[in-house]
Amino acid sequence: MAQVLVVDDSTSMRTMVTATLTSVGHQVKDAENGKAALDVAKSGAFDVVITDLNMPIMDGITLTRELRSIPKYTYTPILLLTTESSGDKKAAGKDAGATGWLVKPFNPERLLSTIDRVLG
């Protein structure tokens, strides 16, 4: 199973995503903002990163850009899980290097199928 980094400033959202992922055997670490996630990512190795877009300290697009600058995360799938659904935000996420975009509230089955798809 995959090592997944879940990033969201909402404790309840991190808990729900973590519960969904661990229910099928994935290993999860979490962080409450992009800066904390960047520190966790640098000290570990993750197969997938799932991040919120709007967070204090460092947002998800900046986190995505920062992760893409680290060689071990050049090709790691990064999914934005957010309430935002505008075309401009999606384009900004894609330009930063995001692999995919999921809109909250998330559907657990869709999240798991998306994880399976990006992991190949």
CNS distance restraints for C-alpha pairs under 8 A (distance, minus, plus):
assign (resid   1 and name CA) (resid  25 and name CA) 5.98 0.50 0.50
assign (resid   1 and name CA) (resid  26 and name CA) 5.04 0.50 0.50
assign (resid   1 and name CA) (resid  27 and name CA) 7.20 0.50 0.50
assign (resid   2 and name CA) (resid  25 and name CA) 7.99 0.50 0.50
assign (resid   2 and name CA) (resid  26 and name CA) 5.08 0.50 0.50
assign (resid   2 and name CA) (resid  27 and name CA) 6.21 0.50 0.50
assign (resid   2 and name CA) (resid  46 and name CA) 7.56 0.50 0.50
assign (resid   2 and name CA) (resid  47 and name CA) 5.73 0.50 0.50
assign (resid   2 and name CA) (resid  48 and name CA) 7.31 0.50 0.50
assign (resid   3 and name CA) (resid  26 and name CA) 6.16 0.50 0.50
assign (resid   3 and name CA) (resid  27 and name CA) 4.88 0.50 0.50
assign (resid   3 and name CA) (resid  28 and name CA) 5.97 0.50 0.50
assign (resid   3 and name CA) (resid  29 and name CA) 7.90 0.50 0.50
assign (resid   3 and name CA) (resid  45 and name CA) 7.47 0.50 0.50
assign (resid   3 and name CA) (resid  46 and name CA) 4.92 0.50 0.50
assign (resid   3 and name CA) (resid  47 and name CA) 5.23 0.50 0.50
assign (resid   3 and name CA) (resid  48 and name CA) 6.71 0.50 0.50
assign (resid   4 and name CA) (resid  26 and name CA) 6.96 0.50 0.50
assign (resid   4 and name CA) (resid  27 and name CA) 6.09 0.50 0.50
assign (resid   4 and name CA) (resid  28 and name CA) 4.83 0.50 0.50
assign (resid   4 and name CA) (resid  29 and name CA) 6.42 0.50 0.50
assign (resid   4 and name CA) (resid  46 and name CA) 5.53 0.50 0.50
assign (resid   4 and name CA) (resid  47 and name CA) 5.97 0.50 0.50
assign (resid   4 and name CA) (resid  48 and name CA) 4.97 0.50 0.50
assign (resid   4 and name CA) (resid  49 and name CA) 5.74 0.50 0.50
assign (resid   4 and name CA) (resid  50 and name CA) 7.42 0.50 0.50
assign (resid   5 and name CA) (resid  28 and name CA) 5.84 0.50 0.50
assign (resid   5 and name CA) (resid  29 and name CA) 5.05 0.50 0.50
assign (resid   5 and name CA) (resid  30 and name CA) 5.51 0.50 0.50
assign (resid   5 and name CA) (resid  31 and name CA) 7.64 0.50 0.50
assign (resid   5 and name CA) (resid  37 and name CA) 7.63 0.50 0.50
assign (resid   5 and name CA) (resid  41 and name CA) 7.65 0.50 0.50
assign (resid   5 and name CA) (resid  46 and name CA) 6.40 0.50 0.50
assign (resid   5 and name CA) (resid  48 and name CA) 6.46 0.50 0.50
assign (resid   5 and name CA) (resid  49 and name CA) 4.74 0.50 0.50
assign (resid   5 and name CA) (resid  50 and name CA) 6.18 0.50 0.50
assign (resid   6 and name CA) (resid  14 and name CA) 6.54 0.50 0.50
assign (resid   6 and name CA) (resid  17 and name CA) 7.48 0.50 0.50
assign (resid   6 and name CA) (resid  18 and name CA) 7.30 0.50 0.50
assign (resid   6 and name CA) (resid  28 and name CA) 6.98 0.50 0.50
assign (resid   6 and name CA) (resid  29 and name CA) 6.30 0.50 0.50
assign (resid   6 and name CA) (resid  30 and name CA) 4.60 0.50 0.50
assign (resid   6 and name CA) (resid  31 and name CA) 6.41 0.50 0.50
assign (resid   6 and name CA) (resid  49 and name CA) 6.10 0.50 0.50
assign (resid   6 and name CA) (resid  50 and name CA) 4.90 0.50 0.50
assign (resid   6 and name CA) (resid  51 and name CA) 5.92 0.50 0.50
assign (resid   7 and name CA) (resid  14 and name CA) 6.95 0.50 0.50
assign (resid   7 and name CA) (resid  30 and name CA) 5.65 0.50 0.50
assign (resid   7 and name CA) (resid  31 and name CA) 4.85 0.50 0.50
assign (resid   7 and name CA) (resid  32 and name CA) 5.72 0.50 0.50
assign (resid   7 and name CA) (resid  33 and name CA) 6.11 0.50 0.50
assign (resid   7 and name CA) (resid  34 and name CA) 6.91 0.50 0.50
assign (resid   7 and name CA) (resid  37 and name CA) 6.44 0.50 0.50
assign (resid   7 and name CA) (resid  49 and name CA) 7.73 0.50 0.50
assign (resid   7 and name CA) (resid  50 and name CA) 6.13 0.50 0.50
assign (resid   7 and name CA) (resid  51 and name CA) 4.50 0.50 0.50
assign (resid   7 and name CA) (resid  52 and name CA) 6.09 0.50 0.50
assign (resid   8 and name CA) (resid  13 and name CA) 6.82 0.50 0.50
assign (resid   8 and name CA) (resid  14 and name CA) 5.95 0.50 0.50
assign (resid   8 and name CA) (resid  30 and name CA) 7.95 0.50 0.50
assign (resid   8 and name CA) (resid  31 and name CA) 6.60 0.50 0.50
assign (resid   8 and name CA) (resid  32 and name CA) 5.07 0.50 0.50
assign (resid   8 and name CA) (resid  33 and name CA) 5.99 0.50 0.50
assign (resid   8 and name CA) (resid  51 and name CA) 6.05 0.50 0.50
assign (resid   8 and name CA) (resid  52 and name CA) 5.08 0.50 0.50
assign (resid   8 and name CA) (resid  55 and name CA) 6.95 0.50 0.50
assign (resid   9 and name CA) (resid  14 and name CA) 7.86 0.50 0.50
assign (resid   9 and name CA) (resid  31 and name CA) 7.74 0.50 0.50
assign (resid   9 and name CA) (resid  32 and name CA) 4.42 0.50 0.50
assign (resid   9 and name CA) (resid  33 and name CA) 5.65 0.50 0.50
assign (resid   9 and name CA) (resid  52 and name CA) 7.67 0.50 0.50
assign (resid   9 and name CA) (resid  55 and name CA) 5.76 0.50 0.50
assign (resid   9 and name CA) (resid  56 and name CA) 7.40 0.50 0.50
assign (resid  10 and name CA) (resid  14 and name CA) 6.33 0.50 0.50
assign (resid  10 and name CA) (resid  32 and name CA) 7.16 0.50 0.50
assign (resid  11 and name CA) (resid  15 and name CA) 6.13 0.50 0.50
assign (resid  11 and name CA) (resid  32 and name CA) 7.54 0.50 0.50
assign (resid  12 and name CA) (resid  16 and name CA) 6.17 0.50 0.50
assign (resid  13 and name CA) (resid  17 and name CA) 6.12 0.50 0.50
assign (resid  14 and name CA) (resid  18 and name CA) 5.91 0.50 0.50
assign (resid  14 and name CA) (resid  30 and name CA) 6.98 0.50 0.50
assign (resid  15 and name CA) (resid  19 and name CA) 6.02 0.50 0.50
assign (resid  16 and name CA) (resid  20 and name CA) 6.21 0.50 0.50
assign (resid  17 and name CA) (resid  21 and name CA) 6.23 0.50 0.50
assign (resid  17 and name CA) (resid 108 and name CA) 7.78 0.50 0.50
assign (resid  18 and name CA) (resid  22 and name CA) 5.97 0.50 0.50
assign (resid  18 and name CA) (resid  28 and name CA) 6.32 0.50 0.50
assign (resid  19 and name CA) (resid  23 and name CA) 5.95 0.50 0.50
assign (resid  20 and name CA) (resid  24 and name CA) 7.28 0.50 0.50
assign (resid  20 and name CA) (resid 108 and name CA) 6.19 0.50 0.50
assign (resid  20 and name CA) (resid 112 and name CA) 7.75 0.50 0.50
assign (resid  21 and name CA) (resid  25 and name CA) 6.75 0.50 0.50
assign (resid  21 and name CA) (resid  26 and name CA) 5.41 0.50 0.50
assign (resid  21 and name CA) (resid  27 and name CA) 7.54 0.50 0.50
assign (resid  21 and name CA) (resid  28 and name CA) 7.37 0.50 0.50
assign (resid  21 and name CA) (resid 112 and name CA) 7.13 0.50 0.50
assign (resid  22 and name CA) (resid  26 and name CA) 4.85 0.50 0.50
assign (resid  22 and name CA) (resid  27 and name CA) 6.19 0.50 0.50
assign (resid  22 and name CA) (resid  28 and name CA) 6.99 0.50 0.50
assign (resid  30 and name CA) (resid  37 and name CA) 7.31 0.50 0.50
assign (resid  31 and name CA) (resid  36 and name CA) 5.72 0.50 0.50
assign (resid  31 and name CA) (resid  37 and name CA) 5.11 0.50 0.50
assign (resid  31 and name CA) (resid  40 and name CA) 7.68 0.50 0.50
assign (resid  32 and name CA) (resid  36 and name CA) 6.63 0.50 0.50
assign (resid  32 and name CA) (resid  37 and name CA) 7.31 0.50 0.50
assign (resid  33 and name CA) (resid  37 and name CA) 6.16 0.50 0.50
assign (resid  33 and name CA) (resid  55 and name CA) 5.83 0.50 0.50
assign (resid  33 and name CA) (resid  56 and name CA) 6.31 0.50 0.50
assign (resid  33 and name CA) (resid  57 and name CA) 6.49 0.50 0.50
assign (resid  33 and name CA) (resid  58 and name CA) 6.09 0.50 0.50
assign (resid  33 and name CA) (resid  59 and name CA) 7.07 0.50 0.50
assign (resid  34 and name CA) (resid  38 and name CA) 6.02 0.50 0.50
assign (resid  34 and name CA) (resid  55 and name CA) 7.28 0.50 0.50
assign (resid  34 and name CA) (resid  56 and name CA) 7.96 0.50 0.50
assign (resid  34 and name CA) (resid  57 and name CA) 6.86 0.50 0.50
assign (resid  34 and name CA) (resid  58 and name CA) 4.51 0.50 0.50
assign (resid  34 and name CA) (resid  59 and name CA) 5.66 0.50 0.50
assign (resid  34 and name CA) (resid  60 and name CA) 6.18 0.50 0.50
assign (resid  34 and name CA) (resid  62 and name CA) 7.57 0.50 0.50
assign (resid  34 and name CA) (resid  63 and name CA) 5.26 0.50 0.50
assign (resid  35 and name CA) (resid  39 and name CA) 6.44 0.50 0.50
assign (resid  35 and name CA) (resid  57 and name CA) 6.53 0.50 0.50
assign (resid  35 and name CA) (resid  58 and name CA) 5.52 0.50 0.50
assign (resid  35 and name CA) (resid  63 and name CA) 7.32 0.50 0.50
assign (resid  36 and name CA) (resid  40 and name CA) 6.34 0.50 0.50
assign (resid  37 and name CA) (resid  41 and name CA) 5.94 0.50 0.50
assign (resid  37 and name CA) (resid  63 and name CA) 7.84 0.50 0.50
assign (resid  38 and name CA) (resid  42 and name CA) 6.11 0.50 0.50
assign (resid  38 and name CA) (resid  63 and name CA) 6.85 0.50 0.50
assign (resid  38 and name CA) (resid  66 and name CA) 7.64 0.50 0.50
assign (resid  38 and name CA) (resid  67 and name CA) 7.09 0.50 0.50
assign (resid  39 and name CA) (resid  43 and name CA) 6.47 0.50 0.50
assign (resid  40 and name CA) (resid  44 and name CA) 6.28 0.50 0.50
assign (resid  41 and name CA) (resid  45 and name CA) 6.32 0.50 0.50
assign (resid  41 and name CA) (resid  46 and name CA) 7.03 0.50 0.50
assign (resid  41 and name CA) (resid  67 and name CA) 7.95 0.50 0.50
assign (resid  45 and name CA) (resid  72 and name CA) 7.68 0.50 0.50
assign (resid  46 and name CA) (resid  76 and name CA) 7.67 0.50 0.50
assign (resid  47 and name CA) (resid  76 and name CA) 6.03 0.50 0.50
assign (resid  47 and name CA) (resid  77 and name CA) 7.11 0.50 0.50
assign (resid  47 and name CA) (resid 119 and name CA) 7.72 0.50 0.50
assign (resid  48 and name CA) (resid  76 and name CA) 5.92 0.50 0.50
assign (resid  48 and name CA) (resid  77 and name CA) 5.06 0.50 0.50
assign (resid  48 and name CA) (resid  78 and name CA) 5.95 0.50 0.50
assign (resid  48 and name CA) (resid  79 and name CA) 7.75 0.50 0.50
assign (resid  48 and name CA) (resid 115 and name CA) 7.72 0.50 0.50
assign (resid  48 and name CA) (resid 119 and name CA) 7.84 0.50 0.50
assign (resid  49 and name CA) (resid  76 and name CA) 7.51 0.50 0.50
assign (resid  49 and name CA) (resid  77 and name CA) 6.39 0.50 0.50
assign (resid  49 and name CA) (resid  78 and name CA) 4.72 0.50 0.50
assign (resid  49 and name CA) (resid  79 and name CA) 6.19 0.50 0.50
assign (resid  50 and name CA) (resid  78 and name CA) 5.87 0.50 0.50
assign (resid  50 and name CA) (resid  79 and name CA) 4.74 0.50 0.50
assign (resid  50 and name CA) (resid  80 and name CA) 5.88 0.50 0.50
assign (resid  50 and name CA) (resid  81 and name CA) 6.54 0.50 0.50
assign (resid  51 and name CA) (resid  60 and name CA) 5.77 0.50 0.50
assign (resid  51 and name CA) (resid  78 and name CA) 7.47 0.50 0.50
assign (resid  51 and name CA) (resid  79 and name CA) 6.24 0.50 0.50
assign (resid  51 and name CA) (resid  80 and name CA) 4.98 0.50 0.50
assign (resid  51 and name CA) (resid  81 and name CA) 5.76 0.50 0.50
assign (resid  51 and name CA) (resid  82 and name CA) 7.88 0.50 0.50
assign (resid  52 and name CA) (resid  59 and name CA) 7.51 0.50 0.50
assign (resid  52 and name CA) (resid  60 and name CA) 5.57 0.50 0.50
assign (resid  52 and name CA) (resid  80 and name CA) 5.65 0.50 0.50
assign (resid  52 and name CA) (resid  81 and name CA) 5.02 0.50 0.50
assign (resid  52 and name CA) (resid  82 and name CA) 5.17 0.50 0.50
assign (resid  53 and name CA) (resid  59 and name CA) 5.52 0.50 0.50
assign (resid  53 and name CA) (resid  60 and name CA) 4.16 0.50 0.50
assign (resid  53 and name CA) (resid  61 and name CA) 6.33 0.50 0.50
assign (resid  53 and name CA) (resid  80 and name CA) 6.36 0.50 0.50
assign (resid  53 and name CA) (resid  81 and name CA) 7.00 0.50 0.50
assign (resid  53 and name CA) (resid  82 and name CA) 5.68 0.50 0.50
assign (resid  53 and name CA) (resid  84 and name CA) 7.66 0.50 0.50
assign (resid  54 and name CA) (resid  59 and name CA) 5.31 0.50 0.50
assign (resid  54 and name CA) (resid  60 and name CA) 6.49 0.50 0.50
assign (resid  54 and name CA) (resid  82 and name CA) 7.60 0.50 0.50
assign (resid  55 and name CA) (resid  59 and name CA) 4.89 0.50 0.50
assign (resid  55 and name CA) (resid  60 and name CA) 7.09 0.50 0.50
assign (resid  58 and name CA) (resid  62 and name CA) 6.38 0.50 0.50
assign (resid  58 and name CA) (resid  63 and name CA) 6.60 0.50 0.50
assign (resid  59 and name CA) (resid  63 and name CA) 6.19 0.50 0.50
assign (resid  60 and name CA) (resid  64 and name CA) 6.01 0.50 0.50
assign (resid  60 and name CA) (resid  80 and name CA) 7.10 0.50 0.50
assign (resid  61 and name CA) (resid  65 and name CA) 6.26 0.50 0.50
assign (resid  61 and name CA) (resid  92 and name CA) 7.23 0.50 0.50
assign (resid  61 and name CA) (resid  93 and name CA) 5.63 0.50 0.50
assign (resid  61 and name CA) (resid  96 and name CA) 6.17 0.50 0.50
assign (resid  61 and name CA) (resid  98 and name CA) 7.92 0.50 0.50
assign (resid  62 and name CA) (resid  66 and name CA) 6.12 0.50 0.50
assign (resid  62 and name CA) (resid  96 and name CA) 7.49 0.50 0.50
assign (resid  63 and name CA) (resid  67 and name CA) 6.03 0.50 0.50
assign (resid  64 and name CA) (resid  68 and name CA) 6.17 0.50 0.50
assign (resid  64 and name CA) (resid  78 and name CA) 7.04 0.50 0.50
assign (resid  64 and name CA) (resid  93 and name CA) 7.79 0.50 0.50
assign (resid  64 and name CA) (resid  96 and name CA) 5.99 0.50 0.50
assign (resid  64 and name CA) (resid  97 and name CA) 6.27 0.50 0.50
assign (resid  64 and name CA) (resid  98 and name CA) 6.39 0.50 0.50
assign (resid  65 and name CA) (resid  69 and name CA) 6.57 0.50 0.50
assign (resid  65 and name CA) (resid  96 and name CA) 4.91 0.50 0.50
assign (resid  65 and name CA) (resid  97 and name CA) 6.42 0.50 0.50
assign (resid  66 and name CA) (resid  70 and name CA) 7.02 0.50 0.50
assign (resid  67 and name CA) (resid  73 and name CA) 5.78 0.50 0.50
assign (resid  67 and name CA) (resid  74 and name CA) 7.37 0.50 0.50
assign (resid  68 and name CA) (resid  73 and name CA) 5.57 0.50 0.50
assign (resid  68 and name CA) (resid  74 and name CA) 4.88 0.50 0.50
assign (resid  68 and name CA) (resid  75 and name CA) 7.75 0.50 0.50
assign (resid  68 and name CA) (resid  96 and name CA) 7.95 0.50 0.50
assign (resid  68 and name CA) (resid  97 and name CA) 6.74 0.50 0.50
assign (resid  69 and name CA) (resid  73 and name CA) 7.49 0.50 0.50
assign (resid  69 and name CA) (resid  74 and name CA) 6.88 0.50 0.50
assign (resid  70 and name CA) (resid  74 and name CA) 6.44 0.50 0.50
assign (resid  72 and name CA) (resid  76 and name CA) 7.65 0.50 0.50
assign (resid  77 and name CA) (resid  98 and name CA) 7.29 0.50 0.50
assign (resid  77 and name CA) (resid  99 and name CA) 5.49 0.50 0.50
assign (resid  77 and name CA) (resid 100 and name CA) 7.93 0.50 0.50
assign (resid  77 and name CA) (resid 118 and name CA) 6.32 0.50 0.50
assign (resid  77 and name CA) (resid 119 and name CA) 7.54 0.50 0.50
assign (resid  78 and name CA) (resid  97 and name CA) 7.68 0.50 0.50
assign (resid  78 and name CA) (resid  98 and name CA) 5.15 0.50 0.50
assign (resid  78 and name CA) (resid  99 and name CA) 5.18 0.50 0.50
assign (resid  78 and name CA) (resid 100 and name CA) 6.76 0.50 0.50
assign (resid  79 and name CA) (resid  98 and name CA) 6.03 0.50 0.50
assign (resid  79 and name CA) (resid  99 and name CA) 5.70 0.50 0.50
assign (resid  79 and name CA) (resid 100 and name CA) 4.77 0.50 0.50
assign (resid  79 and name CA) (resid 101 and name CA) 5.62 0.50 0.50
assign (resid  79 and name CA) (resid 102 and name CA) 7.17 0.50 0.50
assign (resid  80 and name CA) (resid  93 and name CA) 7.68 0.50 0.50
assign (resid  80 and name CA) (resid  98 and name CA) 6.93 0.50 0.50
assign (resid  80 and name CA) (resid 100 and name CA) 6.30 0.50 0.50
assign (resid  80 and name CA) (resid 101 and name CA) 4.79 0.50 0.50
assign (resid  80 and name CA) (resid 102 and name CA) 6.06 0.50 0.50
assign (resid  81 and name CA) (resid 101 and name CA) 6.06 0.50 0.50
assign (resid  81 and name CA) (resid 102 and name CA) 4.68 0.50 0.50
assign (resid  81 and name CA) (resid 103 and name CA) 5.66 0.50 0.50
assign (resid  81 and name CA) (resid 104 and name CA) 6.37 0.50 0.50
assign (resid  81 and name CA) (resid 106 and name CA) 7.67 0.50 0.50
assign (resid  82 and name CA) (resid 101 and name CA) 7.74 0.50 0.50
assign (resid  82 and name CA) (resid 102 and name CA) 6.45 0.50 0.50
assign (resid  82 and name CA) (resid 103 and name CA) 5.08 0.50 0.50
assign (resid  82 and name CA) (resid 104 and name CA) 5.28 0.50 0.50
assign (resid  83 and name CA) (resid 103 and name CA) 5.39 0.50 0.50
assign (resid  83 and name CA) (resid 104 and name CA) 4.89 0.50 0.50
assign (resid  83 and name CA) (resid 105 and name CA) 7.25 0.50 0.50
assign (resid  84 and name CA) (resid  89 and name CA) 7.05 0.50 0.50
assign (resid  84 and name CA) (resid 103 and name CA) 6.80 0.50 0.50
assign (resid  85 and name CA) (resid  89 and name CA) 6.96 0.50 0.50
assign (resid  85 and name CA) (resid  90 and name CA) 6.92 0.50 0.50
assign (resid  85 and name CA) (resid 103 and name CA) 6.68 0.50 0.50
assign (resid  86 and name CA) (resid  90 and name CA) 6.35 0.50 0.50
assign (resid  87 and name CA) (resid  91 and name CA) 6.03 0.50 0.50
assign (resid  88 and name CA) (resid  92 and name CA) 6.18 0.50 0.50
assign (resid  89 and name CA) (resid  93 and name CA) 6.17 0.50 0.50
assign (resid  90 and name CA) (resid  94 and name CA) 6.16 0.50 0.50
assign (resid  90 and name CA) (resid 101 and name CA) 7.23 0.50 0.50
assign (resid  91 and name CA) (resid  95 and name CA) 6.03 0.50 0.50
assign (resid  92 and name CA) (resid  96 and name CA) 6.18 0.50 0.50
assign (resid  93 and name CA) (resid  97 and name CA) 6.40 0.50 0.50
assign (resid  93 and name CA) (resid  98 and name CA) 5.33 0.50 0.50
assign (resid  94 and name CA) (resid  98 and name CA) 4.88 0.50 0.50
assign (resid  94 and name CA) (resid  99 and name CA) 6.93 0.50 0.50
assign (resid  94 and name CA) (resid 100 and name CA) 7.78 0.50 0.50
assign (resid 102 and name CA) (resid 106 and name CA) 7.06 0.50 0.50
assign (resid 102 and name CA) (resid 111 and name CA) 7.76 0.50 0.50
assign (resid 106 and name CA) (resid 110 and name CA) 7.60 0.50 0.50
assign (resid 106 and name CA) (resid 111 and name CA) 7.00 0.50 0.50
assign (resid 107 and name CA) (resid 111 and name CA) 6.18 0.50 0.50
assign (resid 108 and name CA) (resid 112 and name CA) 6.22 0.50 0.50
assign (resid 109 and name CA) (resid 113 and name CA) 6.12 0.50 0.50
assign (resid 110 and name CA) (resid 114 and name CA) 5.98 0.50 0.50
assign (resid 111 and name CA) (resid 115 and name CA) 6.19 0.50 0.50
assign (resid 112 and name CA) (resid 116 and name CA) 6.19 0.50 0.50
assign (resid 113 and name CA) (resid 117 and name CA) 6.10 0.50 0.50
assign (resid 114 and name CA) (resid 118 and name CA) 6.19 0.50 0.50
assign (resid 115 and name CA) (resid 119 and name CA) 6.13 0.50 0.50
assign (resid 116 and name CA) (resid 120 and name CA) 6.26 0.50 0.50
